[in-house]
Amino acid sequence: MDQAEEMQAKPAEAGKDDGNVASIARQAIVDEKRDVFGYELFDRSVDHNAHTAASDAALLFNALSYAGTEALVGKKTVFINCTHESLSGGHLELIHPDRVVLEVPALTPDASDEAIAECIPVFNALRQRGFRLAFDQNLLRRAYAAWLPMASFIKLDMQTFELSRSEALVKFAQSHTRAQIVAEKVETAEQFECMLALGVKLFQGFWFAKPQLVQARTMRPMQATIIQLINLVRRQASTEEIEELLKKDPTLSFNLLRFINSSGFGLSCEITSFRHAVMILGLKKLFRWAALLLTTSRADGSPPAVGQTAVIRGRLMELLTAEMLPAEECDHAFVVGVFSLLDVMLGQPMDKALESVALPQNVVDALVHNSGPFAPFLELTRACESADDASFARAANALQLSNHQVNWAHLQALAWADDLNTENSAA
């Protein structure tokens, strides 16, 4: 299916699918009655040795958001393996923490006391947002004493110690933390009975259930941005925040302006700015539109580099005009830059591409006829991408801008787009 909630449980040894599919192993965590308490999720889309911040919680978030948590884990608690880098990632801002436990690994064996201490503010911030944290038995080492209050769960690996040591480990954990203990990698009845007798309430391992492989389609950047928009609307974000997001995805903003100016929407005037569109549409209708767009968005389309270049152009146009034109005209300059590759993105001539979206005439003049007040700025923006020094100098001189001014603005635009790319690297 093109964008359906296509999830299918398979044996864990099943083959991997194409690069647009997230392969996630799901293993049950059970209570003392062997009822399912939750599921631990493992990314199986990449080589285990290539586990990175971009390949764990971010990719798992994509699968959970796109395919739906109900299909993957029902209403159970989700345990997600993380790296320390991913704990600071923007994708966690989009995950509802109520049923999510973040599994945090220990640092490298030679980690300094300072490195261990530097993690505490990150843990505190996550806990304040409602996330629960799980740690492995390294937490019980003296070096990690400062982490103990952060733990909601401690996982004891039954394959790393003799049963004779179980009582000492469990009692130490129970006396130094309020965290729930999870006995993991339980493979025998003897291990289960031993830990149960010591008061352990949660268990995981092959003796209870082997991992199942669940496959789900991942999101392209456009789909990731739609999810961000939906979350902004759900928390009733300000018009300014929503406008900033729309500025970062040319396809999304194009679709919104086309929709709100369509005959079916019934407006008597044309809407030509993102802010006006958000205000006219309202949060309720904006949410419905974004949800509908998400269900009909395609996984294919123009290469991500095209959208990235368009975003850089838009921001550069906005910066170049900031001190030379009124604020409203700067907004229009951003639209010129961000829609300047619309013909490439839609695969049709620019005049044809612009037929379905209402834009100010001076924006159309710049995009179609290379004329009007924005045309020199667009020419300079394009010159910044080329290696033609003569064209760059000619365009900058025409606007009486120095090399320093233009280069500074270009660097700012690149950094702004790079930040956006980092936020959406999970997609």
C-alpha positions in Angstrom: 0.0 0.0 0.0 1.2 3.5 -0.8 0.8 5.1 2.6 -1.2 2.6 4.6 -0.5 1.3 8.0 1.4 -1.6 6.5 2.7 -3.6 9.4 3.2 -7.3 9.5 4.7 -9.4 12.2 7.2 -12.0 10.9 9.7 -14.4 12.4 12.8 -12.5 13.6 15.0 -14.2 11.1 13.0 -12.9 8.1 14.8 -11.1 5.3 15.1 -7.3 5.3 13.0 -5.2 3.0 13.9 -2.2 0.9 15.3 1.1 2.2 11.8 2.6 2.6 10.8 0.0 5.2 11.7 0.0 8.9 12.3 -3.4 10.3 11.7 -3.5 14.0 12.0 -6.4 16.3 9.5 -6.5 19.1 10.0 -8.6 22.3 7.5 -8.8 25.1 8.3 -7.8 28.7 6.0 -9.8 31.1 5.0 -9.5 34.7 5.1 -12.3 37.3 1.8 -13.7 35.9 3.4 -13.7 32.5 0.9 -11.1 31.2 2.5 -8.6 28.8 3.6 -5.4 30.5 5.2 -3.9 27.5 7.5 -4.4 24.5 11.1 -3.6 23.8 11.8 -2.4 20.3 15.0 -3.0 18.4 15.9 -1.4 15.1 16.6 -4.2 12.6 16.8 -1.9 9.5 20.6 -1.4 9.9 23.6 -3.4 10.7 23.7 -3.8 14.5 27.3 -2.5 14.5 26.2 0.7 12.7 23.8 1.6 15.5 23.7 5.5 15.7 21.5 8.2 17.0 19.8 8.6 13.6 19.1 4.8 13.5 17.5 4.2 16.8 14.8 6.4 18.5 14.4 8.6 15.5 13.7 5.7 13.1 11.5 4.0 15.7 9.5 7.2 16.2 8.9 7.3 12.4 7.5 3.8 12.5 5.4 4.4 15.5 4.0 7.6 14.1 3.5 6.4 10.6 2.2 3.0 11.2 0.5 3.7 14.5 1.4 2.5 18.0 -1.8 0.5 18.2 -0.7 -1.8 15.4 2.8 -2.3 16.9 2.4 -2.5 20.6 -1.3 -2.0 21.4 -1.7 0.0 24.6 1.4 -1.4 26.3 4.5 0.4 27.5 7.2 0.8 24.8 10.9 0.4 25.7 13.1 2.1 23.1 16.8 1.6 22.8 18.7 4.9 22.6 22.1 6.4 22.2 23.2 9.3 24.3 23.3 11.4 21.2 19.6 10.6 20.4 18.5 11.6 23.8 19.0 15.2 22.8 17.4 14.8 19.4 14.5 16.9 18.2 12.4 13.8 17.3 11.9 13.1 21.1 10.0 16.4 21.3 7.3 14.7 19.1 6.9 11.5 21.1 4.2 11.4 23.8 6.1 10.2 26.9 3.2 8.5 28.8 3.9 5.0 27.6 7.5 5.4 26.5 10.6 4.2 28.4 14.0 5.2 27.0 16.7 2.6 27.5 19.9 4.4 28.2 23.3 2.6 27.8 26.3 3.1 30.0 29.1 5.2 28.7 32.4 3.7 27.5 34.4 1.9 30.2 37.0 4.7 30.3 34.4 7.5 30.7 35.4 10.2 33.2 33.4 11.3 36.2 32.8 14.6 34.4 31.3 12.8 31.3 29.0 10.8 33.6 27.9 13.9 35.4 27.3 15.8 32.2 24.5 13.4 31.4 22.4 14.3 34.4 20.8 17.5 33.1 19.7 15.6 30.0 18.1 12.9 32.1 16.4 15.5 34.3 15.0 17.3 31.3 13.6 14.0 29.9 12.0 13.1 33.2 10.4 16.5 33.6 8.8 16.0 30.2 7.3 12.7 31.4 9.8 10.1 30.0 10.8 7.2 32.2 14.4 5.9 31.9 15.8 2.4 32.0 19.4 1.5 32.6 21.4 -1.7 32.6 23.2 -3.2 35.6 26.2 -0.9 35.0 24.0 1.6 36.9 24.9 -0.4 40.1 28.6 0.4 39.7 30.0 3.1 42.0 30.9 5.4 39.1 27.2 5.7 38.2 25.9 6.4 41.7 24.6 9.9 40.5 22.5 8.2 37.9 20.6 6.0 40.4 17.8 8.6 41.2 17.1 8.9 37.4 16.1 5.3 37.0 12.6 4.0 36.7 13.8 0.6 35.6 17.0 -1.4 36.0 17.6 -4.3 33.7 19.7 -7.2 35.0 21.1 -9.4 32.2 20.8 -13.0 33.4 23.5 -14.1 31.0 26.2 -12.0 32.7 26.2 -13.4 36.2 25.8 -16.7 38.1 22.5 -17.3 39.8 24.4 -17.4 43.1 25.0 -13.7 42.7 21.4 -12.8 42.0 20.4 -12.1 45.6 23.2 -9.7 46.2 22.5 -7.8 43.0 18.8 -7.6 43.5 19.1 -6.5 47.2 21.6 -3.9 46.3 19.4 -2.4 43.6 16.3 -2.5 45.9 18.2 -0.7 48.7 19.6 2.0 46.6 16.8 2.9 44.2 13.1 2.8 43.8 13.4 1.6 40.2 11.6 -1.5 39.1 13.9 -4.4 38.3 13.6 -6.2 34.9 15.3 -9.6 34.6 16.3 -9.8 31.0 17.6 -12.7 28.8 15.8 -15.2 31.0 16.2 -18.6 29.2 15.3 -21.1 31.9 12.6 -21.9 34.4 15.3 -21.9 37.1 16.3 -18.3 36.3 12.6 -17.2 36.4 11.8 -18.9 39.7 15.0 -17.5 41.3 14.3 -13.9 40.4 10.6 -14.2 41.2 11.5 -15.4 44.7 13.7 -12.3 45.2 10.8 -10.0 44.5 11.5 -9.2 40.8 8.2 -8.5 39.0 9.2 -8.0 35.3 10.9 -10.4 33.0 12.1 -10.6 29.4 13.8 -13.4 27.5 13.5 -16.3 25.1 11.9 -18.4 27.8 8.8 -16.2 27.5 8.8 -15.0 23.9 11.3 -14.6 21.1 11.4 -11.3 19.2 9.0 -10.8 16.3 10.0 -8.8 13.3 7.6 -6.0 12.5 8.0 -4.1 9.2 6.6 -0.6 8.7 7.1 2.1 6.0 9.2 5.0 7.1 8.5 8.7 6.4 10.1 10.9 3.9 11.0 14.4 5.1 7.7 15.9 3.8 5.8 13.3 5.9 7.9 14.0 8.9 7.2 17.7 8.6 3.4 17.0 8.4 3.8 15.0 11.7 5.5 18.1 13.2 2.7 20.3 12.0 0.1 18.0 13.5 1.8 18.1 16.8 2.1 21.9 16.8 -1.6 22.2 16.1 -2.5 19.7 18.8 -0.6 21.6 21.4 -2.1 24.9 20.1 1.2 26.4 19.1 1.4 30.1 18.2 0.8 31.3 14.6 4.5 32.2 14.5 5.7 28.7 15.4 3.4 27.2 12.7 4.6 29.7 10.2 8.2 28.9 10.9 7.5 25.2 10.2 5.7 26.0 6.9 8.7 28.0 5.8 10.9 25.0 6.2 9.1 22.7 3.8 8.4 24.1 0.3 6.0 21.3 -0.7 4.0 21.6 2.5 3.6 25.4 2.2 2.7 25.1 -1.5 0.0 22.6 -0.8 -1.5 24.8 2.0 -1.7 27.9 -0.2 -3.2 25.9 -3.0 -5.8 24.3 -0.7 -6.8 27.5 1.1 -7.2 29.3 -2.2 -9.2 26.5 -3.9 -12.8 27.0 -4.8 -13.8 24.4 -2.4 -12.6 26.5 0.6 -14.9 29.3 -0.4 -12.8 32.4 0.3 -13.7 35.6 -1.4 -10.1 36.8 -1.3 -6.7 35.3 -2.2 -4.4 34.3 0.6 -0.7 35.0 -0.2 1.2 34.5 3.0 1.7 31.6 5.3 0.7 33.6 8.4 -2.5 34.7 6.8 -3.3 31.2 5.7 -2.9 29.8 9.3 -5.0 32.6 10.8 -7.8 32.1 8.2 -7.8 28.3 8.4 -7.8 28.1 12.1 -6.2 25.3 14.2 -9.2 22.9 13.9 -9.3 23.0 10.1 -5.5 23.1 9.9 -5.3 19.8 11.9 -7.9 18.2 9.6 -6.0 19.3 6.5 -2.7 18.1 7.8 -4.2 14.7 8.8 -5.7 14.4 5.3 -2.5 15.4 3.7 -0.6 12.8 5.7 -2.8 10.0 4.5 -2.4 11.0 0.8 1.3 12.0 0.8 3.5 10.0 -1.5 6.8 8.3 -0.5 8.4 9.2 -3.8 8.9 12.7 -5.3 11.8 15.1 -5.8 15.2 14.3 -4.3 15.7 15.7 -0.8 18.5 17.9 -2.0 16.0 19.9 -4.1 13.9 20.8 -1.1 17.0 21.6 0.9 18.3 24.0 -1.8 14.8 25.7 -2.0 14.8 26.2 1.7 18.3 27.8 1.6 17.2 30.1 -1.2 14.1 31.2 0.7 16.1 32.0 3.8 18.8 33.8 1.9 16.2 35.9 0.0 14.6 36.8 3.3 17.9 37.8 4.9 19.1 39.8 1.8 15.9 41.9 1.8 15.6 42.3 5.5 17.1 45.8 5.6 16.1 46.9 2.2 12.3 46.1 2.0 9.3 46.3 4.3 8.6 43.2 6.5 5.7 42.0 4.4 7.9 42.2 1.3 10.6 40.1 3.1 7.9 37.4 3.6 7.2 37.5 -0.2 10.9 37.3 -0.8 11.1 34.1 1.2 8.2 32.7 -1.0 10.1 33.6 -4.1 13.2 31.7 -3.0 11.4 28.7 -1.6 9.2 28.3 -4.7 12.0 29.0 -7.2 12.5 25.3 -7.6 8.8 24.4 -7.7 9.1 23.5 -11.4 11.7 20.9 -10.5 9.7 19.6 -7.5 6.5 19.2 -9.5 8.1 18.2 -12.8 6.4 20.9 -14.9 7.1 24.4 -16.2 7.1 27.2 -13.7 4.1 29.0 -15.1 2.1 25.8 -15.1 3.3 24.9 -11.5 2.1 28.3 -10.3 -1.4 28.1 -11.8 -2.7 26.2 -8.8 -1.5 28.6 -6.1 -2.3 32.2 -5.5 0.8 34.4 -5.2 1.4 38.2 -5.4 2.1 39.5 -8.9 5.6 40.6 -8.0 6.4 37.1 -6.8 5.0 35.6 -10.0 7.0 38.2 -12.0 10.2 37.1 -10.4 9.6 33.4 -10.8 8.2 33.4 -14.3 9.5 36.5 -16.0 12.6 37.2 -14.0 11.4 40.8 -13.5 10.2 43.1 -10.7 11.7 44.0 -7.3 12.6 40.4 -6.3 14.3 39.4 -9.5 17.8 40.9 -8.6 17.7 39.2 -5.3 16.8 35.9 -6.9 19.6 36.3 -9.4 22.1 36.9 -6.6 20.8 33.9 -4.7 21.3 31.7 -7.7 24.8 33.2 -8.2 25.7 32.2 -4.7 25.2 28.6 -5.7 27.5 28.8 -8.8 31.2 29.1 -9.3 30.8 32.1 -11.6 32.6 34.9 -9.8 31.7 37.4 -12.5 27.9 36.7 -12.1 28.2 36.9 -8.4 30.0 40.3 -8.5 27.5 41.7 -11.0 24.5 40.6 -9.0 25.9 41.9 -5.7 26.9 45.2 -7.2 23.5 45.7 -8.7 22.0 45.6 -5.2 25.0 47.6 -3.7 25.8 44.7 -1.4 29.3 43.9 -0.4 30.8 40.4 -0.6 30.9 40.3 3.2 27.2 41.1 3.5 26.2 38.4 1.0 28.6 35.8 2.3 27.4 36.4 5.9 23.7 36.0 4.8 24.5 32.9 2.8 26.3 31.3 5.8 23.3 32.1 8.0 20.9 30.6 5.5 23.1 27.4 5.2 23.2 27.1 9.0 19.4 27.6 9.3 18.7 24.9 6.7 21.3 22.6 8.3 19.5 22.9 11.6 16.3 21.9 9.9 18.0 19.0 8.3 19.3 17.8 11.7 15.8 18.0 13.1 14.4 15.9 10.3 17.4 13.5 9.9 15.2 10.7 11.2 12.9 10.7 8.2 
